[in-house]
Amino acid sequence: MRSAPNKKPRRGRGSDSGCARRLAADLASGLPDIYVAMREFYPLMPDKVGLLGFDNTEWAGVASPSVSIVVQPAYEEGRSAAQMLIDLIDEKDNIDNHQVLSCSTQWGTTTL
């Protein structure tokens, strides 16, 4: 009896875009989930326990206690990445693959 060959999942354009969207949504909602999980530690903030997250600016300000966050420059990150890609396509020799962009911090009551 012949068995059917093992078929690998098809990987192509758009085949896992739903998965990528779900992953992005999960990552974006991570800080609120951690915040809720730390509920029993709220009285210890910020003296013994701190919470510092990335982005989620709309949510972090309305949480109580308010969460400290590092705000990343998303627009500049995208612009820089696009420029590096264009430079690679144009085969430019002096492409700087390492760039430092300025972030800002919004201090809340979850950190000292």
Gaussian input, Z-matrix of N, CA and C with variables (Angstrom, degrees):
# hf/3-21g

backbone

0 1
 N
 C     1     B1
 C     2     B2     1     A1
 N     3     B3     2     A2     1     D1
 C     4     B4     3     A3     2     D2
 C     5     B5     4     A4     3     D3
 N     6     B6     5     A5     4     D4
 C     7     B7     6     A6     5     D5
 C     8     B8     7     A7     6     D6
 N     9     B9     8     A8     7     D7
 C    10    B10     9     A9     8     D8
 C    11    B11    10    A10     9     D9
 N    12    B12    11    A11    10    D10
 C    13    B13    12    A12    11    D11
 C    14    B14    13    A13    12    D12
 N    15    B15    14    A14    13    D13
 C    16    B16    15    A15    14    D14
 C    17    B17    16    A16    15    D15
 N    18    B18    17    A17    16    D16
 C    19    B19    18    A18    17    D17
 C    20    B20    19    A19    18    D18
 N    21    B21    20    A20    19    D19
 C    22    B22    21    A21    20    D20
 C    23    B23    22    A22    21    D21
 N    24    B24    23    A23    22    D22
 C    25    B25    24    A24    23    D23
 C    26    B26    25    A25    24    D24
 N    27    B27    26    A26    25    D25
 C    28    B28    27    A27    26    D26
 C    29    B29    28    A28    27    D27
 N    30    B30    29    A29    28    D28
 C    31    B31    30    A30    29    D29
 C    32    B32    31    A31    30    D30
 N    33    B33    32    A32    31    D31
 C    34    B34    33    A33    32    D32
 C    35    B35    34    A34    33    D33
 N    36    B36    35    A35    34    D34
 C    37    B37    36    A36    35    D35
 C    38    B38    37    A37    36    D36
 N    39    B39    38    A38    37    D37
 C    40    B40    39    A39    38    D38
 C    41    B41    40    A40    39    D39
 N    42    B42    41    A41    40    D40
 C    43    B43    42    A42    41    D41
 C    44    B44    43    A43    42    D42
 N    45    B45    44    A44    43    D43
 C    46    B46    45    A45    44    D44
 C    47    B47    46    A46    45    D45
 N    48    B48    47    A47    46    D46
 C    49    B49    48    A48    47    D47
 C    50    B50    49    A49    48    D48
 N    51    B51    50    A50    49    D49
 C    52    B52    51    A51    50    D50
 C    53    B53    52    A52    51    D51
 N    54    B54    53    A53    52    D52
 C    55    B55    54    A54    53    D53
 C    56    B56    55    A55    54    D54
 N    57    B57    56    A56    55    D55
 C    58    B58    57    A57    56    D56
 C    59    B59    58    A58    57    D57
 N    60    B60    59    A59    58    D58
 C    61    B61    60    A60    59    D59
 C    62    B62    61    A61    60    D60
 N    63    B63    62    A62    61    D61
 C    64    B64    63    A63    62    D62
 C    65    B65    64    A64    63    D63
 N    66    B66    65    A65    64    D64
 C    67    B67    66    A66    65    D65
 C    68    B68    67    A67    66    D66
 N    69    B69    68    A68    67    D67
 C    70    B70    69    A69    68    D68
 C    71    B71    70    A70    69    D69
 N    72    B72    71    A71    70    D70
 C    73    B73    72    A72    71    D71
 C    74    B74    73    A73    72    D72
 N    75    B75    74    A74    73    D73
 C    76    B76    75    A75    74    D74
 C    77    B77    76    A76    75    D75
 N    78    B78    77    A77    76    D76
 C    79    B79    78    A78    77    D77
 C    80    B80    79    A79    78    D78
 N    81    B81    80    A80    79    D79
 C    82    B82    81    A81    80    D80
 C    83    B83    82    A82    81    D81
 N    84    B84    83    A83    82    D82
 C    85    B85    84    A84    83    D83
 C    86    B86    85    A85    84    D84
 N    87    B87    86    A86    85    D85
 C    88    B88    87    A87    86    D86
 C    89    B89    88    A88    87    D87
 N    90    B90    89    A89    88    D88
 C    91    B91    90    A90    89    D89
 C    92    B92    91    A91    90    D90
 N    93    B93    92    A92    91    D91
 C    94    B94    93    A93    92    D92
 C    95    B95    94    A94    93    D93
 N    96    B96    95    A95    94    D94
 C    97    B97    96    A96    95    D95
 C    98    B98    97    A97    96    D96
 N    99    B99    98    A98    97    D97
 C   100   B100    99    A99    98    D98
 C   101   B101   100   A100    99    D99
 N   102   B102   101   A101   100   D100
 C   103   B103   102   A102   101   D101
 C   104   B104   103   A103   102   D102
 N   105   B105   104   A104   103   D103
 C   106   B106   105   A105   104   D104
 C   107   B107   106   A106   105   D105
 N   108   B108   107   A107   106   D106
 C   109   B109   108   A108   107   D107
 C   110   B110   109   A109   108   D108
 N   111   B111   110   A110   109   D109
 C   112   B112   111   A111   110   D110
 C   113   B113   112   A112   111   D111
 N   114   B114   113   A113   112   D112
 C   115   B115   114   A114   113   D113
 C   116   B116   115   A115   114   D114
 N   117   B117   116   A116   115   D115
 C   118   B118   117   A117   116   D116
 C   119   B119   118   A118   117   D117
 N   120   B120   119   A119   118   D118
 C   121   B121   120   A120   119   D119
 C   122   B122   121   A121   120   D120
 N   123   B123   122   A122   121   D121
 C   124   B124   123   A123   122   D122
 C   125   B125   124   A124   123   D123
 N   126   B126   125   A125   124   D124
 C   127   B127   126   A126   125   D125
 C   128   B128   127   A127   126   D126
 N   129   B129   128   A128   127   D127
 C   130   B130   129   A129   128   D128
 C   131   B131   130   A130   129   D129
 N   132   B132   131   A131   130   D130
 C   133   B133   132   A132   131   D131
 C   134   B134   133   A133   132   D132
 N   135   B135   134   A134   133   D133
 C   136   B136   135   A135   134   D134
 C   137   B137   136   A136   135   D135
 N   138   B138   137   A137   136   D136
 C   139   B139   138   A138   137   D137
 C   140   B140   139   A139   138   D138
 N   141   B141   140   A140   139   D139
 C   142   B142   141   A141   140   D140
 C   143   B143   142   A142   141   D141
 N   144   B144   143   A143   142   D142
 C   145   B145   144   A144   143   D143
 C   146   B146   145   A145   144   D144
 N   147   B147   146   A146   145   D145
 C   148   B148   147   A147   146   D146
 C   149   B149   148   A148   147   D147
 N   150   B150   149   A149   148   D148
 C   151   B151   150   A150   149   D149
 C   152   B152   151   A151   150   D150
 N   153   B153   152   A152   151   D151
 C   154   B154   153   A153   152   D152
 C   155   B155   154   A154   153   D153
 N   156   B156   155   A155   154   D154
 C   157   B157   156   A156   155   D155
 C   158   B158   157   A157   156   D156
 N   159   B159   158   A158   157   D157
 C   160   B160   159   A159   158   D158
 C   161   B161   160   A160   159   D159
 N   162   B162   161   A161   160   D160
 C   163   B163   162   A162   161   D161
 C   164   B164   163   A163   162   D162
 N   165   B165   164   A164   163   D163
 C   166   B166   165   A165   164   D164
 C   167   B167   166   A166   165   D165
 N   168   B168   167   A167   166   D166
 C   169   B169   168   A168   167   D167
 C   170   B170   169   A169   168   D168
 N   171   B171   170   A170   169   D169
 C   172   B172   171   A171   170   D170
 C   173   B173   172   A172   171   D171
 N   174   B174   173   A173   172   D172
 C   175   B175   174   A174   173   D173
 C   176   B176   175   A175   174   D174
 N   177   B177   176   A176   175   D175
 C   178   B178   177   A177   176   D176
 C   179   B179   178   A178   177   D177
 N   180   B180   179   A179   178   D178
 C   181   B181   180   A180   179   D179
 C   182   B182   181   A181   180   D180
 N   183   B183   182   A182   181   D181
 C   184   B184   183   A183   182   D182
 C   185   B185   184   A184   183   D183
 N   186   B186   185   A185   184   D184
 C   187   B187   186   A186   185   D185
 C   188   B188   187   A187   186   D186
 N   189   B189   188   A188   187   D187
 C   190   B190   189   A189   188   D188
 C   191   B191   190   A190   189   D189
 N   192   B192   191   A191   190   D190
 C   193   B193   192   A192   191   D191
 C   194   B194   193   A193   192   D192
 N   195   B195   194   A194   193   D193
 C   196   B196   195   A195   194   D194
 C   197   B197   196   A196   195   D195
 N   198   B198   197   A197   196   D196
 C   199   B199   198   A198   197   D197
 C   200   B200   199   A199   198   D198
 N   201   B201   200   A200   199   D199
 C   202   B202   201   A201   200   D200
 C   203   B203   202   A202   201   D201
 N   204   B204   203   A203   202   D202
 C   205   B205   204   A204   203   D203
 C   206   B206   205   A205   204   D204
 N   207   B207   206   A206   205   D205
 C   208   B208   207   A207   206   D206
 C   209   B209   208   A208   207   D207
 N   210   B210   209   A209   208   D208
 C   211   B211   210   A210   209   D209
 C   212   B212   211   A211   210   D210
 N   213   B213   212   A212   211   D211
 C   214   B214   213   A213   212   D212
 C   215   B215   214   A214   213   D213
 N   216   B216   215   A215   214   D214
 C   217   B217   216   A216   215   D215
 C   218   B218   217   A217   216   D216
 N   219   B219   218   A218   217   D217
 C   220   B220   219   A219   218   D218
 C   221   B221   220   A220   219   D219
 N   222   B222   221   A221   220   D220
 C   223   B223   222   A222   221   D221
 C   224   B224   223   A223   222   D222
 N   225   B225   224   A224   223   D223
 C   226   B226   225   A225   224   D224
 C   227   B227   226   A226   225   D225
 N   228   B228   227   A227   226   D226
 C   229   B229   228   A228   227   D227
 C   230   B230   229   A229   228   D228
 N   231   B231   230   A230   229   D229
 C   232   B232   231   A231   230   D230
 C   233   B233   232   A232   231   D231
 N   234   B234   233   A233   232   D232
 C   235   B235   234   A234   233   D233
 C   236   B236   235   A235   234   D234
 N   237   B237   236   A236   235   D235
 C   238   B238   237   A237   236   D236
 C   239   B239   238   A238   237   D237
 N   240   B240   239   A239   238   D238
 C   241   B241   240   A240   239   D239
 C   242   B242   241   A241   240   D240
 N   243   B243   242   A242   241   D241
 C   244   B244   243   A243   242   D242
 C   245   B245   244   A244   243   D243
 N   246   B246   245   A245   244   D244
 C   247   B247   246   A246   245   D245
 C   248   B248   247   A247   246   D246
 N   249   B249   248   A248   247   D247
 C   250   B250   249   A249   248   D248
 C   251   B251   250   A250   249   D249
 N   252   B252   251   A251   250   D250
 C   253   B253   252   A252   251   D251
 C   254   B254   253   A253   252   D252
 N   255   B255   254   A254   253   D253
 C   256   B256   255   A255   254   D254
 C   257   B257   256   A256   255   D255
 N   258   B258   257   A257   256   D256
 C   259   B259   258   A258   257   D257
 C   260   B260   259   A259   258   D258
 N   261   B261   260   A260   259   D259
 C   262   B262   261   A261   260   D260
 C   263   B263   262   A262   261   D261
 N   264   B264   263   A263   262   D262
 C   265   B265   264   A264   263   D263
 C   266   B266   265   A265   264   D264
 N   267   B267   266   A266   265   D265
 C   268   B268   267   A267   266   D266
 C   269   B269   268   A268   267   D267
 N   270   B270   269   A269   268   D268
 C   271   B271   270   A270   269   D269
 C   272   B272   271   A271   270   D270
 N   273   B273   272   A272   271   D271
 C   274   B274   273   A273   272   D272
 C   275   B275   274   A274   273   D273
 N   276   B276   275   A275   274   D274
 C   277   B277   276   A276   275   D275
 C   278   B278   277   A277   276   D276
 N   279   B279   278   A278   277   D277
 C   280   B280   279   A279   278   D278
 C   281   B281   280   A280   279   D279
 N   282   B282   281   A281   280   D280
 C   283   B283   282   A282   281   D281
 C   284   B284   283   A283   282   D282
 N   285   B285   284   A284   283   D283
 C   286   B286   285   A285   284   D284
 C   287   B287   286   A286   285   D285
 N   288   B288   287   A287   286   D286
 C   289   B289   288   A288   287   D287
 C   290   B290   289   A289   288   D288
 N   291   B291   290   A290   289   D289
 C   292   B292   291   A291   290   D290
 C   293   B293   292   A292   291   D291
 N   294   B294   293   A293   292   D292
 C   295   B295   294   A294   293   D293
 C   296   B296   295   A295   294   D294
 N   297   B297   296   A296   295   D295
 C   298   B298   297   A297   296   D296
 C   299   B299   298   A298   297   D297
 N   300   B300   299   A299   298   D298
 C   301   B301   300   A300   299   D299
 C   302   B302   301   A301   300   D300
 N   303   B303   302   A302   301   D301
 C   304   B304   303   A303   302   D302
 C   305   B305   304   A304   303   D303
 N   306   B306   305   A305   304   D304
 C   307   B307   306   A306   305   D305
 C   308   B308   307   A307   306   D306
 N   309   B309   308   A308   307   D307
 C   310   B310   309   A309   308   D308
 C   311   B311   310   A310   309   D309
 N   312   B312   311   A311   310   D310
 C   313   B313   312   A312   311   D311
 C   314   B314   313   A313   312   D312
 N   315   B315   314   A314   313   D313
 C   316   B316   315   A315   314   D314
 C   317   B317   316   A316   315   D315
 N   318   B318   317   A317   316   D316
 C   319   B319   318   A318   317   D317
 C   320   B320   319   A319   318   D318
 N   321   B321   320   A320   319   D319
 C   322   B322   321   A321   320   D320
 C   323   B323   322   A322   321   D321
 N   324   B324   323   A323   322   D322
 C   325   B325   324   A324   323   D323
 C   326   B326   325   A325   324   D324
 N   327   B327   326   A326   325   D325
 C   328   B328   327   A327   326   D326
 C   329   B329   328   A328   327   D327
 N   330   B330   329   A329   328   D328
 C   331   B331   330   A330   329   D329
 C   332   B332   331   A331   330   D330
 N   333   B333   332   A332   331   D331
 C   334   B334   333   A333   332   D332
 C   335   B335   334   A334   333   D333

   B1=1.4377
   B2=1.5253
   B3=1.3158
   B4=1.4721
   B5=1.5043
   B6=1.3296
   B7=1.4601
   B8=1.5208
   B9=1.2874
   B10=1.4616
   B11=1.5224
   B12=1.3305
   B13=1.4640
   B14=1.5277
   B15=1.3266
   B16=1.4659
   B17=1.5136
   B18=1.2924
   B19=1.4592
   B20=1.5046
   B21=1.2988
   B22=1.4574
   B23=1.5156
   B24=1.3253
   B25=1.4686
   B26=1.5206
   B27=1.2979
   B28=1.4561
   B29=1.5127
   B30=1.3050
   B31=1.4574
   B32=1.5082
   B33=1.2715
   B34=1.4472
   B35=1.5020
   B36=1.2615
   B37=1.4566
   B38=1.5226
   B39=1.3415
   B40=1.4466
   B41=1.5106
   B42=1.3326
   B43=1.4502
   B44=1.5134
   B45=1.3352
   B46=1.4561
   B47=1.5204
   B48=1.3044
   B49=1.4650
   B50=1.5182
   B51=1.3267
   B52=1.4561
   B53=1.5133
   B54=1.3305
   B55=1.4582
   B56=1.5196
   B57=1.3201
   B58=1.4676
   B59=1.5167
   B60=1.3237
   B61=1.4628
   B62=1.5270
   B63=1.3453
   B64=1.4635
   B65=1.5183
   B66=1.3458
   B67=1.4561
   B68=1.5204
   B69=1.3254
   B70=1.4616
   B71=1.5221
   B72=1.3194
   B73=1.4625
   B74=1.5210
   B75=1.3395
   B76=1.4633
   B77=1.5166
   B78=1.3319
   B79=1.4520
   B80=1.5232
   B81=1.3142
   B82=1.4624
   B83=1.5220
   B84=1.3192
   B85=1.4596
   B86=1.5205
   B87=1.3035
   B88=1.4559
   B89=1.5053
   B90=1.3162
   B91=1.4577
   B92=1.5239
   B93=1.3256
   B94=1.4677
   B95=1.5265
   B96=1.3324
   B97=1.4632
   B98=1.5279
   B99=1.3226
   B100=1.4658
   B101=1.5250
   B102=1.3184
   B103=1.4627
   B104=1.5300
   B105=1.3082
   B106=1.4609
   B107=1.5319
   B108=1.3304
   B109=1.4592
   B110=1.5312
   B111=1.3227
   B112=1.4680
   B113=1.5304
   B114=1.3177
   B115=1.4639
   B116=1.5312
   B117=1.3118
   B118=1.4706
   B119=1.5259
   B120=1.3337
   B121=1.4618
   B122=1.5348
   B123=1.3273
   B124=1.4641
   B125=1.5381
   B126=1.3491
   B127=1.4640
   B128=1.5363
   B129=1.3247
   B130=1.4600
   B131=1.5317
   B132=1.3377
   B133=1.4673
   B134=1.5157
   B135=1.2654
   B136=1.4569
   B137=1.5291
   B138=1.3447
   B139=1.4591
   B140=1.5325
   B141=1.3239
   B142=1.4622
   B143=1.5221
   B144=1.3252
   B145=1.4655
   B146=1.5159
   B147=1.3215
   B148=1.4571
   B149=1.5121
   B150=1.3020
   B151=1.4595
   B152=1.5190
   B153=1.3129
   B154=1.4606
   B155=1.5152
   B156=1.3216
   B157=1.4548
   B158=1.5048
   B159=1.3296
   B160=1.4563
   B161=1.5221
   B162=1.3081
   B163=1.4636
   B164=1.5282
   B165=1.3104
   B166=1.4690
   B167=1.5218
   B168=1.3272
   B169=1.4620
   B170=1.5245
   B171=1.3225
   B172=1.4562
   B173=1.5162
   B174=1.3055
   B175=1.4486
   B176=1.5290
   B177=1.3221
   B178=1.4684
   B179=1.5204
   B180=1.3055
   B181=1.4558
   B182=1.5136
   B183=1.3190
   B184=1.4614
   B185=1.5215
   B186=1.3270
   B187=1.4610
   B188=1.5246
   B189=1.3162
   B190=1.4641
   B191=1.5266
   B192=1.3308
   B193=1.4579
   B194=1.5250
   B195=1.3243
   B196=1.4648
   B197=1.5252
   B198=1.3196
   B199=1.4616
   B200=1.5233
   B201=1.3211
   B202=1.4613
   B203=1.5241
   B204=1.3328
   B205=1.4607
   B206=1.5182
   B207=1.3200
   B208=1.4605
   B209=1.5198
   B210=1.3116
   B211=1.4671
   B212=1.5213
   B213=1.3238
   B214=1.4579
   B215=1.5269
   B216=1.3217
   B217=1.4674
   B218=1.5386
   B219=1.3238
   B220=1.4692
   B221=1.5236
   B222=1.3120
   B223=1.4653
   B224=1.5249
   B225=1.3274
   B226=1.4665
   B227=1.5272
   B228=1.3475
   B229=1.4595
   B230=1.5280
   B231=1.3162
   B232=1.4570
   B233=1.5141
   B234=1.3353
   B235=1.4620
   B236=1.5248
   B237=1.3276
   B238=1.4616
   B239=1.5210
   B240=1.3277
   B241=1.4647
   B242=1.5233
   B243=1.3299
   B244=1.4638
   B245=1.5262
   B246=1.3283
   B247=1.4649
   B248=1.5232
   B249=1.3356
   B250=1.4714
   B251=1.5202
   B252=1.3234
   B253=1.4583
   B254=1.5248
   B255=1.3105
   B256=1.4716
   B257=1.5236
   B258=1.3355
   B259=1.4661
   B260=1.5210
   B261=1.3280
   B262=1.4611
   B263=1.5296
   B264=1.3348
   B265=1.4668
   B266=1.5223
   B267=1.3364
   B268=1.4638
   B269=1.5255
   B270=1.3497
   B271=1.4633
   B272=1.5267
   B273=1.2992
   B274=1.4606
   B275=1.5255
   B276=1.3291
   B277=1.4587
   B278=1.5177
   B279=1.2817
   B280=1.4608
   B281=1.5366
   B282=1.3248
   B283=1.4571
   B284=1.5235
   B285=1.3192
   B286=1.4585
   B287=1.5250
   B288=1.3355
   B289=1.4617
   B290=1.5241
   B291=1.3090
   B292=1.4644
   B293=1.5252
   B294=1.3106
   B295=1.4528
   B296=1.5168
   B297=1.2926
   B298=1.4627
   B299=1.5202
   B300=1.3078
   B301=1.4618
   B302=1.5320
   B303=1.2837
   B304=1.4595
   B305=1.5197
   B306=1.3157
   B307=1.4571
   B308=1.5171
   B309=1.2955
   B310=1.4596
   B311=1.5239
   B312=1.3066
   B313=1.4584
   B314=1.5180
   B315=1.3129
   B316=1.4610
   B317=1.5270
   B318=1.3220
   B319=1.4543
   B320=1.5206
   B321=1.3126
   B322=1.4556
   B323=1.5214
   B324=1.3101
   B325=1.4643
   B326=1.5219
   B327=1.3489
   B328=1.4517
   B329=1.5209
   B330=1.3179
   B331=1.4614
   B332=1.5177
   B333=1.3317
   B334=1.4672
   B335=1.5016
   A1=108.79
   A2=115.58
   A3=120.76
   A4=109.92
   A5=114.15
   A6=117.17
   A7=108.92
   A8=114.33
   A9=119.60
   A10=109.21
   A11=117.54
   A12=119.54
   A13=110.52
   A14=114.20
   A15=118.72
   A16=109.06
   A17=115.24
   A18=119.77
   A19=108.71
   A20=114.61
   A21=119.81
   A22=108.02
   A23=116.42
   A24=118.25
   A25=110.37
   A26=114.52
   A27=119.41
   A28=110.42
   A29=115.51
   A30=120.75
   A31=107.29
   A32=114.93
   A33=119.27
   A34=109.24
   A35=114.40
   A36=119.48
   A37=109.82
   A38=114.79
   A39=119.87
   A40=115.47
   A41=119.29
   A42=119.49
   A43=112.98
   A44=118.50
   A45=119.81
   A46=111.74
   A47=117.15
   A48=119.06
   A49=111.80
   A50=118.18
   A51=120.37
   A52=111.08
   A53=115.86
   A54=120.76
   A55=110.41
   A56=117.15
   A57=120.62
   A58=110.66
   A59=117.08
   A60=119.95
   A61=110.89
   A62=116.03
   A63=119.17
   A64=110.74
   A65=117.36
   A66=120.89
   A67=110.39
   A68=117.16
   A69=120.13
   A70=110.40
   A71=117.43
   A72=120.37
   A73=110.22
   A74=117.42
   A75=120.52
   A76=111.17
   A77=117.47
   A78=120.22
   A79=110.91
   A80=116.64
   A81=120.23
   A82=111.27
   A83=117.08
   A84=119.49
   A85=112.19
   A86=119.26
   A87=122.24
   A88=114.28
   A89=118.50
   A90=121.41
   A91=111.86
   A92=119.95
   A93=118.23
   A94=112.92
   A95=117.78
   A96=120.67
   A97=111.26
   A98=116.48
   A99=120.67
   A100=109.87
   A101=115.70
   A102=121.52
   A103=110.28
   A104=117.50
   A105=121.39
   A106=109.89
   A107=117.40
   A108=120.94
   A109=111.93
   A110=117.38
   A111=121.77
   A112=112.63
   A113=117.67
   A114=122.31
   A115=112.76
   A116=118.52
   A117=119.90
   A118=112.53
   A119=116.87
   A120=120.74
   A121=113.37
   A122=118.44
   A123=120.94
   A124=112.52
   A125=118.36
   A126=117.28
   A127=113.13
   A128=117.97
   A129=121.86
   A130=112.73
   A131=116.43
   A132=119.98
   A133=109.94
   A134=120.71
   A135=129.63
   A136=113.40
   A137=118.15
   A138=120.09
   A139=113.87
   A140=117.75
   A141=120.61
   A142=113.16
   A143=116.65
   A144=122.39
   A145=107.95
   A146=115.92
   A147=119.88
   A148=110.85
   A149=115.69
   A150=121.36
   A151=108.25
   A152=115.46
   A153=122.36
   A154=106.98
   A155=117.24
   A156=121.00
   A157=111.68
   A158=115.05
   A159=122.20
   A160=108.83
   A161=115.14
   A162=123.81
   A163=111.64
   A164=119.95
   A165=122.57
   A166=111.58
   A167=117.20
   A168=121.07
   A169=113.04
   A170=118.04
   A171=120.24
   A172=110.96
   A173=117.36
   A174=122.44
   A175=112.47
   A176=117.41
   A177=121.67
   A178=112.84
   A179=117.84
   A180=120.49
   A181=114.58
   A182=117.58
   A183=119.78
   A184=112.48
   A185=117.28
   A186=120.56
   A187=109.01
   A188=116.01
   A189=119.48
   A190=108.29
   A191=118.74
   A192=128.12
   A193=111.25
   A194=115.64
   A195=120.63
   A196=109.94
   A197=116.10
   A198=122.68
   A199=110.40
   A200=115.93
   A201=121.21
   A202=108.52
   A203=115.65
   A204=119.20
   A205=111.17
   A206=114.72
   A207=122.62
   A208=106.10
   A209=116.31
   A210=121.49
   A211=107.89
   A212=115.03
   A213=120.99
   A214=109.88
   A215=117.13
   A216=120.36
   A217=111.11
   A218=116.33
   A219=121.75
   A220=112.44
   A221=117.65
   A222=120.36
   A223=110.28
   A224=116.75
   A225=120.49
   A226=111.28
   A227=116.91
   A228=120.10
   A229=110.43
   A230=116.50
   A231=120.76
   A232=112.42
   A233=116.09
   A234=120.41
   A235=110.75
   A236=117.05
   A237=120.68
   A238=111.57
   A239=116.38
   A240=120.23
   A241=110.93
   A242=116.85
   A243=120.57
   A244=110.83
   A245=117.12
   A246=120.52
   A247=111.10
   A248=117.23
   A249=119.96
   A250=110.54
   A251=117.11
   A252=120.93
   A253=111.12
   A254=116.91
   A255=120.90
   A256=110.08
   A257=116.84
   A258=120.52
   A259=111.34
   A260=117.85
   A261=120.79
   A262=111.01
   A263=115.97
   A264=120.34
   A265=110.33
   A266=116.57
   A267=121.39
   A268=112.72
   A269=116.50
   A270=123.29
   A271=112.71
   A272=116.50
   A273=120.76
   A274=108.91
   A275=115.72
   A276=120.97
   A277=113.85
   A278=119.04
   A279=121.48
   A280=112.47
   A281=116.77
   A282=121.56
   A283=108.99
   A284=116.25
   A285=121.59
   A286=108.48
   A287=116.37
   A288=120.92
   A289=112.90
   A290=117.49
   A291=121.93
   A292=108.40
   A293=115.06
   A294=120.09
   A295=109.06
   A296=115.57
   A297=121.34
   A298=107.81
   A299=115.74
   A300=121.53
   A301=108.64
   A302=116.72
   A303=121.24
   A304=110.79
   A305=115.26
   A306=122.60
   A307=107.96
   A308=116.15
   A309=119.74
   A310=108.22
   A311=115.81
   A312=121.24
   A313=109.04
   A314=114.76
   A315=120.48
   A316=106.79
   A317=115.59
   A318=120.25
   A319=110.79
   A320=114.64
   A321=121.31
   A322=109.05
   A323=115.94
   A324=119.98
   A325=113.25
   A326=118.77
   A327=120.79
   A328=113.23
   A329=117.30
   A330=121.69
   A331=109.52
   A332=114.91
   A333=119.44
   A334=110.51
   D1=126.49
   D2=178.53
   D3=-87.92
   D4=136.34
   D5=175.81
   D6=-96.58
   D7=153.26
   D8=178.78
   D9=-67.89
   D10=141.33
   D11=177.95
   D12=-62.20
   D13=146.99
   D14=177.38
   D15=-66.59
   D16=126.13
   D17=177.38
   D18=-101.06
   D19=128.86
   D20=175.78
   D21=-83.73
   D22=151.63
   D23=176.77
   D24=-60.03
   D25=139.82
   D26=-179.79
   D27=-68.45
   D28=128.30
   D29=176.28
   D30=-117.35
   D31=115.45
   D32=179.28
   D33=-159.37
   D34=-175.90
   D35=-178.63
   D36=-60.02
   D37=122.37
   D38=176.43
   D39=82.46
   D40=-6.35
   D41=-175.80
   D42=-69.11
   D43=-27.82
   D44=179.89
   D45=-123.78
   D46=24.45
   D47=-177.76
   D48=-65.55
   D49=-33.02
   D50=176.60
   D51=-64.10
   D52=-39.72
   D53=177.64
   D54=-63.37
   D55=-41.79
   D56=179.48
   D57=-64.45
   D58=-38.87
   D59=178.56
   D60=-65.76
   D61=-40.95
   D62=178.47
   D63=-65.09
   D64=-40.72
   D65=178.90
   D66=-62.78
   D67=-44.66
   D68=178.90
   D69=-61.78
   D70=-39.93
   D71=178.66
   D72=-66.21
   D73=-40.28
   D74=178.34
   D75=-63.49
   D76=-42.39
   D77=179.76
   D78=-66.35
   D79=-39.35
   D80=-179.68
   D81=-66.93
   D82=-30.99
   D83=-178.55
   D84=-91.77
   D85=1.40
   D86=-176.52
   D87=-60.11
   D88=-45.68
   D89=-178.12
   D90=-61.49
   D91=-47.07
   D92=176.54
   D93=-59.30
   D94=-37.65
   D95=178.92
   D96=-64.90
   D97=-43.06
   D98=177.98
   D99=-63.57
   D100=-41.94
   D101=179.71
   D102=-57.37
   D103=-47.18
   D104=-179.49
   D105=-65.76
   D106=-40.10
   D107=179.82
   D108=-64.28
   D109=-24.74
   D110=-178.63
   D111=-91.05
   D112=11.10
   D113=-174.32
   D114=-49.04
   D115=-42.01
   D116=-177.86
   D117=-68.27
   D118=-14.68
   D119=179.91
   D120=-95.65
   D121=-3.42
   D122=-178.94
   D123=-51.39
   D124=-43.22
   D125=-179.39
   D126=-64.49
   D127=-19.10
   D128=-179.26
   D129=-89.37
   D130=-6.03
   D131=-178.94
   D132=-86.00
   D133=138.45
   D134=-3.70
   D135=-97.31
   D136=5.00
   D137=-172.06
   D138=-66.35
   D139=-41.55
   D140=-176.76
   D141=-113.71
   D142=-27.87
   D143=-177.91
   D144=-132.29
   D145=139.88
   D146=177.13
   D147=-126.72
   D148=160.33
   D149=175.94
   D150=-138.32
   D151=120.98
   D152=179.53
   D153=-130.82
   D154=126.51
   D155=-178.53
   D156=-122.41
   D157=-176.79
   D158=178.44
   D159=-117.22
   D160=131.98
   D161=176.34
   D162=58.34
   D163=-140.16
   D164=-174.35
   D165=54.31
   D166=41.37
   D167=-174.16
   D168=-61.64
   D169=-37.48
   D170=-178.25
   D171=-65.32
   D172=-40.06
   D173=-175.69
   D174=-80.49
   D175=-40.97
   D176=-171.73
   D177=-61.15
   D178=-32.64
   D179=-178.30
   D180=-75.50
   D181=-24.09
   D182=-178.52
   D183=-95.47
   D184=-10.78
   D185=177.43
   D186=-68.51
   D187=152.09
   D188=178.62
   D189=-135.09
   D190=111.00
   D191=7.14
   D192=-71.48
   D193=150.58
   D194=-177.69
   D195=-68.84
   D196=140.11
   D197=-174.24
   D198=-93.69
   D199=135.59
   D200=173.63
   D201=-77.45
   D202=137.85
   D203=-178.15
   D204=-138.55
   D205=151.60
   D206=170.55
   D207=-99.62
   D208=123.50
   D209=-178.88
   D210=-98.06
   D211=117.57
   D212=-179.53
   D213=-89.65
   D214=145.12
   D215=-177.69
   D216=-80.69
   D217=80.30
   D218=-173.51
   D219=-57.39
   D220=-44.05
   D221=-178.98
   D222=-61.66
   D223=-47.22
   D224=-179.09
   D225=-65.53
   D226=-36.34
   D227=176.62
   D228=-60.67
   D229=-45.80
   D230=179.67
   D231=-65.23
   D232=-42.22
   D233=179.20
   D234=-63.01
   D235=-43.99
   D236=179.72
   D237=-65.22
   D238=-41.84
   D239=178.62
   D240=-63.35
   D241=-42.64
   D242=178.50
   D243=-63.28
   D244=-41.40
   D245=179.21
   D246=-64.49
   D247=-40.33
   D248=177.37
   D249=-63.46
   D250=-40.05
   D251=178.29
   D252=-64.42
   D253=-43.92
   D254=177.49
   D255=-60.93
   D256=-43.23
   D257=178.93
   D258=-63.23
   D259=-38.17
   D260=177.14
   D261=-64.95
   D262=-43.40
   D263=178.92
   D264=-62.72
   D265=-39.54
   D266=178.86
   D267=-78.43
   D268=-0.08
   D269=178.38
   D270=56.96
   D271=41.50
   D272=175.75
   D273=-73.55
   D274=146.46
   D275=-175.03
   D276=-86.31
   D277=-27.78
   D278=-172.04
   D279=-105.51
   D280=56.21
   D281=-179.25
   D282=-87.21
   D283=124.63
   D284=177.64
   D285=-90.82
   D286=104.33
   D287=-177.83
   D288=-78.60
   D289=-13.07
   D290=-178.37
   D291=-116.11
   D292=117.97
   D293=-179.79
   D294=-132.00
   D295=147.23
   D296=177.24
   D297=-113.84
   D298=123.16
   D299=178.81
   D300=-112.06
   D301=147.39
   D302=-178.89
   D303=-76.84
   D304=134.09
   D305=173.98
   D306=-110.63
   D307=162.60
   D308=174.26
   D309=-121.02
   D310=161.52
   D311=-179.95
   D312=-122.27
   D313=132.43
   D314=173.27
   D315=-109.15
   D316=105.71
   D317=-175.60
   D318=-79.63
   D319=128.07
   D320=174.79
   D321=-111.64
   D322=-167.04
   D323=-177.71
   D324=-89.17
   D325=4.56
   D326=179.47
   D327=-88.08
   D328=-2.17
   D329=177.57
   D330=-136.49
   D331=159.29
   D332=177.99
   D333=-77.39

